[in-house]
Amino acid sequence: MEINKDLIAASSTPLVLAILAEKDSYGYAILQRVRELSGGQMEWTDGMLYPVLHRLERLGHVVARWEVAESGRRRKYYRITAQGRARLAEESEQWKAVNSTLQGIWRALSIPGPANHAASAAPMPQEP
């Protein structure tokens, strides 16, 4: 199943913020975490992720720092800010409302929802 690009774009902010709420991370690791959380259903690219990270940085939702990995390679790590955590909480409430609405209409129409989808079993990060 290919996920619609509009849906991927709409979910990018809460996904990135939630991943950074787990721990500080860098671009490639964020891409890997998205793939892991989605059960391979979402394949983000650098060209999709970095504009999101840069926008979140401009908005004050994340801050970045350079570190040198054990391999000697420099990596730009991102950390969620208090403002980013507040935004994540807002996004979480909005997505819960959207999900509840969709689940309700799918039940009314007897359309199977994503409850049987493998990715829905992935644990959601807990807000601290």
N, CA, C and O atoms as CSV, one atom per row, in Angstrom:
chain,resi,resn,atom,element,x,y,z
A,1,MET,N,N,0.844,-1.179,0.000
A,1,MET,CA,C,0.000,0.000,0.000
A,1,MET,C,C,0.888,1.241,0.000
A,1,MET,O,O,1.821,1.346,0.796
A,2,GLU,N,N,0.597,2.164,-0.882
A,2,GLU,CA,C,1.326,3.423,-0.930
A,2,GLU,C,C,0.506,4.494,-0.223
A,2,GLU,O,O,-0.668,4.695,-0.534
A,3,ILE,N,N,1.125,5.174,0.723
A,3,ILE,CA,C,0.431,6.217,1.477
A,3,ILE,C,C,0.467,7.509,0.672
A,3,ILE,O,O,1.511,7.903,0.154
A,4,ASN,N,N,-0.675,8.154,0.577
A,4,ASN,CA,C,-0.845,9.392,-0.166
A,4,ASN,C,C,0.158,10.454,0.306
A,4,ASN,O,O,0.374,10.626,1.506
A,5,LYS,N,N,0.760,11.157,-0.648
A,5,LYS,CA,C,1.771,12.168,-0.316
A,5,LYS,C,C,1.214,13.293,0.550
A,5,LYS,O,O,1.930,13.839,1.389
A,6,ASP,N,N,-0.061,13.647,0.355
A,6,ASP,CA,C,-0.672,14.690,1.188
A,6,ASP,C,C,-0.751,14.245,2.650
A,6,ASP,O,O,-0.524,15.039,3.563
A,7,LEU,N,N,-1.073,12.976,2.859
A,7,LEU,CA,C,-1.157,12.442,4.215
A,7,LEU,C,C,0.233,12.366,4.847
A,7,LEU,O,O,0.399,12.656,6.032
A,8,ILE,N,N,1.214,11.978,4.060
A,8,ILE,CA,C,2.592,11.948,4.571
A,8,ILE,C,C,3.031,13.350,4.974
A,8,ILE,O,O,3.615,13.536,6.041
A,9,ALA,N,N,2.756,14.327,4.133
A,9,ALA,CA,C,3.134,15.710,4.444
A,9,ALA,C,C,2.413,16.205,5.694
A,9,ALA,O,O,3.023,16.844,6.550
A,10,ALA,N,N,1.124,15.914,5.802
A,10,ALA,CA,C,0.346,16.377,6.947
A,10,ALA,C,C,0.832,15.763,8.258
A,10,ALA,O,O,0.752,16.392,9.313
A,11,SER,N,N,1.332,14.537,8.186
A,11,SER,CA,C,1.767,13.850,9.404
A,11,SER,C,C,3.240,14.099,9.743
A,11,SER,O,O,3.721,13.637,10.778
A,12,SER,N,N,3.950,14.817,8.892
A,12,SER,CA,C,5.394,14.963,9.097
A,12,SER,C,C,5.748,15.714,10.381
A,12,SER,O,O,6.663,15.310,11.097
A,13,THR,N,N,5.043,16.790,10.677
A,13,THR,CA,C,5.371,17.565,11.885
A,13,THR,C,C,5.160,16.746,13.153
A,13,THR,O,O,6.079,16.662,13.967
A,14,PRO,N,N,3.989,16.137,13.360
A,14,PRO,CA,C,3.850,15.375,14.600
A,14,PRO,C,C,4.780,14.169,14.669
A,14,PRO,O,O,5.229,13.805,15.756
A,15,LEU,N,N,5.074,13.548,13.544
A,15,LEU,CA,C,5.993,12.413,13.574
A,15,LEU,C,C,7.402,12.832,13.974
A,15,LEU,O,O,8.025,12.195,14.823
A,16,VAL,N,N,7.900,13.891,13.369
A,16,VAL,CA,C,9.253,14.352,13.701
A,16,VAL,C,C,9.318,14.799,15.160
A,16,VAL,O,O,10.252,14.444,15.880
A,17,LEU,N,N,8.333,15.572,15.592
A,17,LEU,CA,C,8.341,16.027,16.985
A,17,LEU,C,C,8.248,14.855,17.955
A,17,LEU,O,O,8.922,14.860,18.985
A,18,ALA,N,N,7.430,13.858,17.650
A,18,ALA,CA,C,7.299,12.695,18.532
A,18,ALA,C,C,8.602,11.897,18.592
A,18,ALA,O,O,9.004,11.437,19.660
A,19,ILE,N,N,9.251,11.739,17.454
A,19,ILE,CA,C,10.530,11.017,17.428
A,19,ILE,C,C,11.567,11.769,18.265
A,19,ILE,O,O,12.341,11.156,19.000
A,20,LEU,N,N,11.579,13.090,18.149
A,20,LEU,CA,C,12.537,13.880,18.931
A,20,LEU,C,C,12.144,13.944,20.405
A,20,LEU,O,O,12.996,14.195,21.257
A,21,ALA,N,N,10.874,13.722,20.715
A,21,ALA,CA,C,10.456,13.656,22.119
A,21,ALA,C,C,11.002,12.386,22.777
A,21,ALA,O,O,11.198,12.345,23.992
A,22,GLU,N,N,11.246,11.347,21.964
A,22,GLU,CA,C,11.858,10.116,22.488
A,22,GLU,C,C,13.300,10.379,22.903
A,22,GLU,O,O,13.731,10.006,23.994
A,23,LYS,N,N,14.042,11.040,21.992
A,23,LYS,CA,C,15.451,11.372,22.257
A,23,LYS,C,C,15.957,12.261,21.124
A,23,LYS,O,O,15.371,12.297,20.042
A,24,ASP,N,N,17.043,12.969,21.382
A,24,ASP,CA,C,17.677,13.762,20.340
A,24,ASP,C,C,18.083,12.823,19.205
A,24,ASP,O,O,18.416,11.660,19.432
A,25,SER,N,N,18.050,13.351,17.978
A,25,SER,CA,C,18.381,12.489,16.853
A,25,SER,C,C,18.888,13.317,15.679
A,25,SER,O,O,18.832,14.547,15.696
A,26,TYR,N,N,19.384,12.622,14.662
A,26,TYR,CA,C,19.895,13.250,13.440
A,26,TYR,C,C,19.104,12.713,12.258
A,26,TYR,O,O,18.360,11.741,12.388
A,27,GLY,N,N,19.267,13.348,11.108
A,27,GLY,CA,C,18.450,13.077,9.938
A,27,GLY,C,C,18.278,11.623,9.572
A,27,GLY,O,O,17.149,11.136,9.506
A,28,TYR,N,N,19.375,10.912,9.330
A,28,TYR,CA,C,19.267,9.530,8.884
A,28,TYR,C,C,18.558,8.671,9.923
A,28,TYR,O,O,17.747,7.816,9.567
A,29,ALA,N,N,18.851,8.887,11.201
A,29,ALA,CA,C,18.207,8.104,12.262
A,29,ALA,C,C,16.705,8.405,12.324
A,29,ALA,O,O,15.908,7.514,12.616
A,30,ILE,N,N,16.323,9.638,12.055
A,30,ILE,CA,C,14.895,9.980,12.019
A,30,ILE,C,C,14.220,9.246,10.864
A,30,ILE,O,O,13.130,8.698,11.031
A,31,LEU,N,N,14.853,9.231,9.702
A,31,LEU,CA,C,14.305,8.493,8.554
A,31,LEU,C,C,14.113,7.020,8.896
A,31,LEU,O,O,13.086,6.430,8.560
A,32,GLN,N,N,15.097,6.427,9.561
A,32,GLN,CA,C,15.023,5.018,9.948
A,32,GLN,C,C,13.890,4.788,10.950
A,32,GLN,O,O,13.179,3.786,10.873
A,33,ARG,N,N,13.730,5.718,11.887
A,33,ARG,CA,C,12.689,5.570,12.918
A,33,ARG,C,C,11.294,5.660,12.293
A,33,ARG,O,O,10.388,4.928,12.693
A,34,VAL,N,N,11.120,6.551,11.317
A,34,VAL,CA,C,9.830,6.648,10.609
A,34,VAL,C,C,9.539,5.322,9.921
A,34,VAL,O,O,8.425,4.805,10.010
A,35,ARG,N,N,10.523,4.777,9.244
A,35,ARG,CA,C,10.353,3.493,8.556
A,35,ARG,C,C,9.981,2.401,9.560
A,35,ARG,O,O,9.083,1.597,9.312
A,36,GLU,N,N,10.678,2.384,10.690
A,36,GLU,CA,C,10.414,1.381,11.733
A,36,GLU,C,C,9.003,1.534,12.302
A,36,GLU,O,O,8.263,0.554,12.393
A,37,LEU,N,N,8.629,2.750,12.681
A,37,LEU,CA,C,7.313,2.977,13.283
A,37,LEU,C,C,6.167,2.661,12.331
A,37,LEU,O,O,5.090,2.245,12.758
A,38,SER,N,N,6.408,2.862,11.031
A,38,SER,CA,C,5.344,2.636,10.046
A,38,SER,C,C,5.351,1.207,9.503
A,38,SER,O,O,4.570,0.879,8.609
A,39,GLY,N,N,6.206,0.380,10.024
A,39,GLY,CA,C,6.296,-0.980,9.510
A,39,GLY,C,C,6.719,-1.004,8.050
A,39,GLY,O,O,6.339,-1.903,7.301
A,40,GLY,N,N,7.513,-0.006,7.646
A,40,GLY,CA,C,7.997,0.074,6.273
A,40,GLY,C,C,7.023,0.729,5.307
A,40,GLY,O,O,7.306,0.822,4.113
A,41,GLN,N,N,5.884,1.183,5.806
A,41,GLN,CA,C,4.867,1.787,4.943
A,41,GLN,C,C,5.220,3.223,4.528
A,41,GLN,O,O,4.764,3.700,3.489
A,42,MET,N,N,6.023,3.900,5.332
A,42,MET,CA,C,6.399,5.284,5.020
A,42,MET,C,C,7.892,5.338,4.747
A,42,MET,O,O,8.708,5.051,5.624
A,43,GLU,N,N,8.235,5.704,3.541
A,43,GLU,CA,C,9.630,5.807,3.121
A,43,GLU,C,C,9.925,7.275,2.840
A,43,GLU,O,O,9.731,7.755,1.724
A,44,TRP,N,N,10.391,7.972,3.853
A,44,TRP,CA,C,10.726,9.383,3.679
A,44,TRP,C,C,12.087,9.497,3.010
A,44,TRP,O,O,12.907,8.581,3.068
A,45,THR,N,N,12.309,10.647,2.373
A,45,THR,CA,C,13.602,10.949,1.760
A,45,THR,C,C,14.214,12.159,2.461
A,45,THR,O,O,13.537,12.878,3.195
A,46,ASP,N,N,15.498,12.368,2.221
A,46,ASP,CA,C,16.172,13.565,2.752
A,46,ASP,C,C,15.441,14.825,2.310
A,46,ASP,O,O,15.254,15.761,3.087
A,47,GLY,N,N,15.033,14.828,1.044
A,47,GLY,CA,C,14.380,15.996,0.468
A,47,GLY,C,C,13.042,16.316,1.103
A,47,GLY,O,O,12.550,17.437,0.974
A,48,MET,N,N,12.447,15.356,1.784
A,48,MET,CA,C,11.198,15.595,2.498
A,48,MET,C,C,11.471,15.966,3.953
A,48,MET,O,O,10.807,16.844,4.504
A,49,LEU,N,N,12.442,15.304,4.578
A,49,LEU,CA,C,12.708,15.503,6.000
A,49,LEU,C,C,13.362,16.843,6.319
A,49,LEU,O,O,12.916,17.552,7.220
A,50,TYR,N,N,14.414,17.193,5.586
A,50,TYR,CA,C,15.179,18.377,5.986
A,50,TYR,C,C,14.396,19.682,5.909
A,50,TYR,O,O,14.597,20.538,6.771
A,51,PRO,N,N,13.528,19.886,4.944
A,51,PRO,CA,C,12.699,21.101,4.997
A,51,PRO,C,C,11.798,21.138,6.242
A,51,PRO,O,O,11.553,22.208,6.798
A,52,VAL,N,N,11.313,19.981,6.674
A,52,VAL,CA,C,10.499,19.923,7.896
A,52,VAL,C,C,11.349,20.300,9.100
A,52,VAL,O,O,10.930,21.111,9.926
A,53,LEU,N,N,12.538,19.720,9.207
A,53,LEU,CA,C,13.430,20.044,10.330
A,53,LEU,C,C,13.805,21.520,10.333
A,53,LEU,O,O,13.817,22.153,11.389
A,54,HIS,N,N,14.111,22.073,9.165
A,54,HIS,CA,C,14.489,23.489,9.089
A,54,HIS,C,C,13.324,24.393,9.471
A,54,HIS,O,O,13.521,25.411,10.134
A,55,ARG,N,N,12.105,24.027,9.055
A,55,ARG,CA,C,10.921,24.809,9.425
A,55,ARG,C,C,10.689,24.740,10.931
A,55,ARG,O,O,10.408,25.758,11.563
A,56,LEU,N,N,10.806,23.545,11.507
A,56,LEU,CA,C,10.627,23.390,12.946
A,56,LEU,C,C,11.686,24.172,13.722
A,56,LEU,O,O,11.410,24.711,14.795
A,57,GLU,N,N,12.884,24.228,13.176
A,57,GLU,CA,C,13.957,24.998,13.812
A,57,GLU,C,C,13.639,26.492,13.757
A,57,GLU,O,O,13.792,27.198,14.753
A,58,ARG,N,N,13.193,26.975,12.588
A,58,ARG,CA,C,12.817,28.395,12.449
A,58,ARG,C,C,11.699,28.781,13.409
A,58,ARG,O,O,11.685,29.891,13.942
A,59,LEU,N,N,10.762,27.859,13.627
A,59,LEU,CA,C,9.620,28.122,14.510
A,59,LEU,C,C,9.969,27.990,15.995
A,59,LEU,O,O,9.158,28.320,16.859
A,60,GLY,N,N,11.172,27.508,16.284
A,60,GLY,CA,C,11.580,27.344,17.674
A,60,GLY,C,C,11.107,26.044,18.304
A,60,GLY,O,O,11.173,25.892,19.524
A,61,HIS,N,N,10.631,25.105,17.495
A,61,HIS,CA,C,10.156,23.825,18.015
A,61,HIS,C,C,11.291,22.836,18.241
A,61,HIS,O,O,11.172,21.917,19.052
A,62,VAL,N,N,12.403,23.029,17.512
A,62,VAL,CA,C,13.593,22.206,17.706
A,62,VAL,C,C,14.822,23.113,17.663
A,62,VAL,O,O,14.794,24.204,17.094
A,63,VAL,N,N,15.889,22.635,18.274
A,63,VAL,CA,C,17.192,23.293,18.163
A,63,VAL,C,C,18.172,22.251,17.647
A,63,VAL,O,O,17.985,21.050,17.843
A,64,ALA,N,N,19.216,22.728,16.986
A,64,ALA,CA,C,20.188,21.811,16.383
A,64,ALA,C,C,21.585,22.084,16.928
A,64,ALA,O,O,21.916,23.196,17.338
A,65,ARG,N,N,22.387,21.026,16.914
A,65,ARG,CA,C,23.795,21.151,17.301
A,65,ARG,C,C,24.598,20.144,16.481
A,65,ARG,O,O,24.086,19.095,16.089
A,66,TRP,N,N,25.849,20.476,16.232
A,66,TRP,CA,C,26.729,19.563,15.509
A,66,TRP,C,C,27.502,18.726,16.519
A,66,TRP,O,O,27.962,19.232,17.543
A,67,GLU,N,N,27.640,17.432,16.214
A,67,GLU,CA,C,28.449,16.526,17.021
A,67,GLU,C,C,29.274,15.663,16.083
A,67,GLU,O,O,28.924,15.460,14.921
A,68,VAL,N,N,30.372,15.164,16.615
A,68,VAL,CA,C,31.208,14.237,15.845
A,68,VAL,C,C,30.932,12.835,16.358
A,68,VAL,O,O,31.083,12.558,17.548
A,69,ALA,N,N,30.531,11.956,15.459
A,69,ALA,CA,C,30.237,10.562,15.814
A,69,ALA,C,C,31.539,9.812,16.048
A,69,ALA,O,O,32.616,10.313,15.723
A,70,GLU,N,N,31.441,8.602,16.617
A,70,GLU,CA,C,32.624,7.772,16.850
A,70,GLU,C,C,33.373,7.501,15.557
A,70,GLU,O,O,34.590,7.312,15.567
A,71,SER,N,N,32.645,7.482,14.437
A,71,SER,CA,C,33.258,7.237,13.133
A,71,SER,C,C,34.057,8.454,12.650
A,71,SER,O,O,34.790,8.367,11.665
A,72,GLY,N,N,33.911,9.588,13.350
A,72,GLY,CA,C,34.592,10.807,12.945
A,72,GLY,C,C,33.726,11.698,12.058
A,72,GLY,O,O,34.115,12.813,11.710
A,73,ARG,N,N,32.576,11.201,11.708
A,73,ARG,CA,C,31.673,11.959,10.843
A,73,ARG,C,C,30.870,12.970,11.666
A,73,ARG,O,O,30.405,12.665,12.764
A,74,ARG,N,N,30.717,14.175,11.118
A,74,ARG,CA,C,29.902,15.196,11.794
A,74,ARG,C,C,28.433,14.946,11.502
A,74,ARG,O,O,28.045,14.649,10.372
A,75,ARG,N,N,27.616,15.075,12.559
A,75,ARG,CA,C,26.169,14.901,12.421
A,75,ARG,C,C,25.473,16.071,13.100
A,75,ARG,O,O,25.904,16.554,14.147
A,76,LYS,N,N,24.397,16.509,12.483
A,76,LYS,CA,C,23.594,17.571,13.067
A,76,LYS,C,C,22.462,16.923,13.845
A,76,LYS,O,O,21.563,16.316,13.264
A,77,TYR,N,N,22.511,17.057,15.167
A,77,TYR,CA,C,21.488,16.491,16.038
A,77,TYR,C,C,20.415,17.534,16.316
A,77,TYR,O,O,20.699,18.725,16.441
A,78,TYR,N,N,19.184,17.064,16.410
A,78,TYR,CA,C,18.041,17.927,16.692
A,78,TYR,C,C,17.444,17.535,18.035
A,78,TYR,O,O,17.367,16.356,18.382
A,79,ARG,N,N,17.019,18.559,18.789
A,79,ARG,CA,C,16.389,18.350,20.096
A,79,ARG,C,C,15.092,19.139,20.130
A,79,ARG,O,O,15.048,20.288,19.691
A,80,ILE,N,N,14.040,18.527,20.648
A,80,ILE,CA,C,12.760,19.206,20.772
A,80,ILE,C,C,12.847,20.211,21.921
A,80,ILE,O,O,13.483,19.942,22.941
A,81,THR,N,N,12.212,21.360,21.753
A,81,THR,CA,C,12.189,22.397,22.786
A,81,THR,C,C,10.875,22.313,23.562
A,81,THR,O,O,9.990,21.530,23.215
A,82,ALA,N,N,10.754,23.121,24.612
A,82,ALA,CA,C,9.490,23.191,25.354
A,82,ALA,C,C,8.362,23.637,24.426
A,82,ALA,O,O,7.246,23.124,24.504
A,83,GLN,N,N,8.657,24.586,23.559
A,83,GLN,CA,C,7.666,25.051,22.588
A,83,GLN,C,C,7.286,23.915,21.625
A,83,GLN,O,O,6.125,23.792,21.234
A,84,GLY,N,N,8.259,23.097,21.252
A,84,GLY,CA,C,7.999,21.956,20.391
A,84,GLY,C,C,7.140,20.902,21.085
A,84,GLY,O,O,6.281,20.281,20.460
A,85,ARG,N,N,7.379,20.705,22.380
A,85,ARG,CA,C,6.556,19.754,23.142
A,85,ARG,C,C,5.113,20.237,23.227
A,85,ARG,O,O,4.178,19.439,23.160
A,86,ALA,N,N,4.940,21.544,23.375
A,86,ALA,CA,C,3.582,22.113,23.402
A,86,ALA,C,C,2.907,21.911,22.046
A,86,ALA,O,O,1.727,21.567,21.976
A,87,ARG,N,N,3.666,22.126,20.972
A,87,ARG,CA,C,3.122,21.920,19.629
A,87,ARG,C,C,2.761,20.451,19.410
A,87,ARG,O,O,1.730,20.143,18.812
A,88,LEU,N,N,3.613,19.546,19.895
A,88,LEU,CA,C,3.342,18.117,19.784
A,88,LEU,C,C,2.048,17.761,20.505
A,88,LEU,O,O,1.257,16.970,19.991
A,89,ALA,N,N,1.818,18.326,21.679
A,89,ALA,CA,C,0.585,18.062,22.426
A,89,ALA,C,C,-0.632,18.535,21.627
A,89,ALA,O,O,-1.649,17.844,21.574
A,90,GLU,N,N,-0.524,19.715,21.007
A,90,GLU,CA,C,-1.619,20.226,20.168
A,90,GLU,C,C,-1.858,19.308,18.978
A,90,GLU,O,O,-2.999,18.956,18.674
A,91,GLU,N,N,-0.779,18.922,18.307
A,91,GLU,CA,C,-0.889,18.029,17.143
A,91,GLU,C,C,-1.511,16.700,17.550
A,91,GLU,O,O,-2.343,16.155,16.825
A,92,SER,N,N,-1.115,16.179,18.697
A,92,SER,CA,C,-1.643,14.912,19.177
A,92,SER,C,C,-3.156,14.994,19.355
A,92,SER,O,O,-3.878,14.088,18.939
A,93,GLU,N,N,-3.634,16.054,19.960
A,93,GLU,CA,C,-5.075,16.218,20.156
A,93,GLU,C,C,-5.804,16.331,18.821
A,93,GLU,O,O,-6.880,15.758,18.649
A,94,GLN,N,N,-5.226,17.064,17.882
A,94,GLN,CA,C,-5.854,17.214,16.565
A,94,GLN,C,C,-5.927,15.876,15.833
A,94,GLN,O,O,-6.957,15.545,15.246
A,95,TRP,N,N,-4.834,15.105,15.865
A,95,TRP,CA,C,-4.819,13.821,15.180
A,95,TRP,C,C,-5.757,12.821,15.855
A,95,TRP,O,O,-6.361,11.989,15.178
A,96,LYS,N,N,-5.883,12.892,17.168
A,96,LYS,CA,C,-6.842,12.023,17.860
A,96,LYS,C,C,-8.259,12.333,17.395
A,96,LYS,O,O,-9.058,11.420,17.188
A,97,ALA,N,N,-8.578,13.618,17.230
A,97,ALA,CA,C,-9.911,14.002,16.763
A,97,ALA,C,C,-10.145,13.512,15.334
A,97,ALA,O,O,-11.222,13.006,15.019
A,98,VAL,N,N,-9.145,13.658,14.476
A,98,VAL,CA,C,-9.271,13.184,13.087
A,98,VAL,C,C,-9.455,11.670,13.078
A,98,VAL,O,O,-10.340,11.150,12.398
A,99,ASN,N,N,-8.611,10.963,13.839
A,99,ASN,CA,C,-8.699,9.511,13.892
A,99,ASN,C,C,-10.064,9.056,14.414
A,99,ASN,O,O,-10.660,8.137,13.853
A,100,SER,N,N,-10.556,9.676,15.462
A,100,SER,CA,C,-11.854,9.322,16.035
A,100,SER,C,C,-12.972,9.537,15.020
A,100,SER,O,O,-13.876,8.710,14.895
A,101,THR,N,N,-12.902,10.646,14.304
A,101,THR,CA,C,-13.908,10.940,13.281
A,101,THR,C,C,-13.889,9.889,12.176
A,101,THR,O,O,-14.937,9.385,11.774
A,102,LEU,N,N,-12.702,9.564,11.690
A,102,LEU,CA,C,-12.581,8.550,10.642
A,102,LEU,C,C,-13.059,7.190,11.132
A,102,LEU,O,O,-13.798,6.499,10.431
A,103,GLN,N,N,-12.640,6.805,12.333
A,103,GLN,CA,C,-13.071,5.514,12.874
A,103,GLN,C,C,-14.592,5.459,12.972
A,103,GLN,O,O,-15.199,4.432,12.667
A,104,GLY,N,N,-15.211,6.564,13.399
A,104,GLY,CA,C,-16.664,6.615,13.520
A,104,GLY,C,C,-17.363,6.436,12.183
A,104,GLY,O,O,-18.327,5.678,12.082
A,105,ILE,N,N,-16.890,7.120,11.170
A,105,ILE,CA,C,-17.537,7.005,9.857
A,105,ILE,C,C,-17.268,5.640,9.233
A,105,ILE,O,O,-18.143,5.077,8.576
A,106,TRP,N,N,-16.067,5.103,9.431
A,106,TRP,CA,C,-15.769,3.777,8.899
A,106,TRP,C,C,-16.647,2.723,9.570
A,106,TRP,O,O,-17.126,1.804,8.906
A,107,ARG,N,N,-16.863,2.850,10.889
A,107,ARG,CA,C,-17.756,1.915,11.585
A,107,ARG,C,C,-19.177,2.035,11.038
A,107,ARG,O,O,-19.842,1.029,10.792
A,108,ALA,N,N,-19.636,3.276,10.850
A,108,ALA,CA,C,-20.993,3.510,10.342
A,108,ALA,C,C,-21.173,2.910,8.941
A,108,ALA,O,O,-22.255,2.432,8.597
A,109,LEU,N,N,-20.119,2.940,8.152
A,109,LEU,CA,C,-20.187,2.418,6.787
A,109,LEU,C,C,-19.719,0.967,6.689
A,109,LEU,O,O,-19.722,0.375,5.610
A,110,SER,N,N,-19.323,0.410,7.812
A,110,SER,CA,C,-18.782,-0.955,7.870
A,110,SER,C,C,-17.549,-1.114,6.984
A,110,SER,O,O,-17.372,-2.139,6.326
A,111,ILE,N,N,-16.701,-0.085,6.976
A,111,ILE,CA,C,-15.431,-0.130,6.250
A,111,ILE,C,C,-14.341,-0.468,7.256
A,111,ILE,O,O,-14.216,0.209,8.276
A,112,PRO,N,N,-13.551,-1.499,6.989
A,112,PRO,CA,C,-12.476,-1.825,7.932
A,112,PRO,C,C,-11.501,-0.661,8.071
A,112,PRO,O,O,-11.041,-0.101,7.076
A,113,GLY,N,N,-11.199,-0.311,9.289
A,113,GLY,CA,C,-10.244,0.764,9.561
A,113,GLY,C,C,-8.849,0.220,9.701
A,113,GLY,O,O,-8.621,-0.968,9.471
A,114,PRO,N,N,-7.909,1.062,10.074
A,114,PRO,CA,C,-6.512,0.641,10.173
A,114,PRO,C,C,-6.191,-0.161,11.416
A,114,PRO,O,O,-5.022,-0.472,11.645
A,115,ALA,N,N,-7.179,-0.511,12.232
A,115,ALA,CA,C,-6.903,-1.244,13.464
A,115,ALA,C,C,-6.193,-2.567,13.197
A,115,ALA,O,O,-5.464,-3.067,14.053
A,116,ASN,N,N,-6.407,-3.134,12.006
A,116,ASN,CA,C,-5.764,-4.403,11.675
A,116,ASN,C,C,-4.408,-4.209,11.009
A,116,ASN,O,O,-3.743,-5.192,10.683
A,117,HIS,N,N,-3.987,-2.974,10.801
A,117,HIS,CA,C,-2.728,-2.668,10.128
A,117,HIS,C,C,-1.570,-2.892,11.084
A,117,HIS,O,O,-1.660,-2.537,12.259
A,118,ALA,N,N,-0.492,-3.470,10.599
A,118,ALA,CA,C,0.666,-3.798,11.441
A,118,ALA,C,C,1.249,-2.574,12.115
A,118,ALA,O,O,1.669,-2.653,13.269
A,119,ALA,N,N,1.286,-1.439,11.425
A,119,ALA,CA,C,1.900,-0.234,11.997
A,119,ALA,C,C,1.093,0.285,13.168
A,119,ALA,O,O,1.645,0.972,14.029
A,120,SER,N,N,-0.206,-0.020,13.233
A,120,SER,CA,C,-1.008,0.502,14.332
A,120,SER,C,C,-0.610,-0.147,15.650
A,120,SER,O,O,-0.972,0.345,16.718
A,121,ALA,N,N,0.132,-1.247,15.584
A,121,ALA,CA,C,0.587,-1.912,16.797
A,121,ALA,C,C,1.847,-1.265,17.355
A,121,ALA,O,O,2.233,-1.545,18.490
A,122,ALA,N,N,2.491,-0.406,16.575
A,122,ALA,CA,C,3.709,0.253,17.044
A,122,ALA,C,C,3.360,1.195,18.185
A,122,ALA,O,O,2.379,1.933,18.090
A,123,PRO,N,N,4.132,1.186,19.251
A,123,PRO,CA,C,3.820,2.038,20.400
A,123,PRO,C,C,4.001,3.513,20.059
A,123,PRO,O,O,4.941,3.902,19.366
A,124,MET,N,N,3.084,4.313,20.562
A,124,MET,CA,C,3.183,5.764,20.386
A,124,MET,C,C,4.079,6.291,21.501
A,124,MET,O,O,3.982,5.833,22.639
A,125,PRO,N,N,4.945,7.243,21.190
A,125,PRO,CA,C,5.784,7.831,22.243
A,125,PRO,C,C,4.909,8.514,23.273
A,125,PRO,O,O,3.929,9.177,22.932
A,126,GLN,N,N,5.270,8.348,24.534
A,126,GLN,CA,C,4.539,8.979,25.608
A,126,GLN,C,C,5.064,10.392,25.819
A,126,GLN,O,O,6.270,10.636,25.766
A,127,GLU,N,N,4.150,11.307,26.057
A,127,GLU,CA,C,4.559,12.675,26.343
A,127,GLU,C,C,5.127,12.717,27.761
A,127,GLU,O,O,4.549,12.138,28.681
A,128,PRO,N,N,6.264,13.406,27.938
A,128,PRO,CA,C,6.871,13.440,29.286
A,128,PRO,C,C,6.048,14.269,30.235
A,128,PRO,O,O,6.406,14.407,31.405
